[in-house]
């Protein structure tokens, strides 16, 4: 029987291979999840202690994930990767799915997310490029991994310990580190702050927004519907439609439906 570590790593490698990701960092995890996997992600303020809420439609199989809008960019990325892990392993059930009552599934999704975001082979390559030596790593090496792969310091530290790059004592120190502190210490705080404007912002699902605009162009929904889906003022949406010459088509007959919610 495969261990959770082995099973989750193999699943993460297979996922990367299937989507042609190779060993490169996944820069836009949201685009990957929405455009290539078919998830609907929405970023909202969630109750304290909840990183995401996932629901699956029993009839269509569509998966909708509400992700916490947060300035903890790396945690948000890990959360999305974690939810992808649940989907890859078929853990989701109909309706809303909090997973904390299933420790094995949670542990497996966590491990999947770690290997998805920071593959062992890719980590070895990066460390080899800077002539790093096992059990002689410095904090700057951890910082490089966190910045390059966009992961939590704890996640990078676990991967380093699992691959015998650091001792248990070093791991105990490094798992307490934070990305904001490392970014200031090693000069990449400006780059990180530029990304926070997105991670901390409440925003709608790209896929749902796109489908709402498509329905509007086909004359099947009103501009107010687009504004509701995208979470923007009607006047702002109207201005954008006029600016980019996006107009609703006229219904071809009296039998045409004026509103088609099922297509969302």
Secondary structure, DSSP 8 states (H G I E B T S, - for coil): ---HHHHHHHHHHHHHHHTT-TTS--S-HHHIIIIII--EEEEE---TT--EEEEE-TTT--EEEEEE--S-HHHHHHHHHHHHHHHHTT---BEE---TT-HHHHHHHHHHHHHHHS-HHHHHHHHHHTT--TT---HHHHHHHHHHHT--HHHHHHHHHHTTSS-HHHHHHHTT--HHHHHHHTT-HHHHHHHHHHHTS-B--HHHHHHHHHHHHTTSS-HHHHHHHHT--HHHHHHHHHHTT------SSTTS-S--GGG-
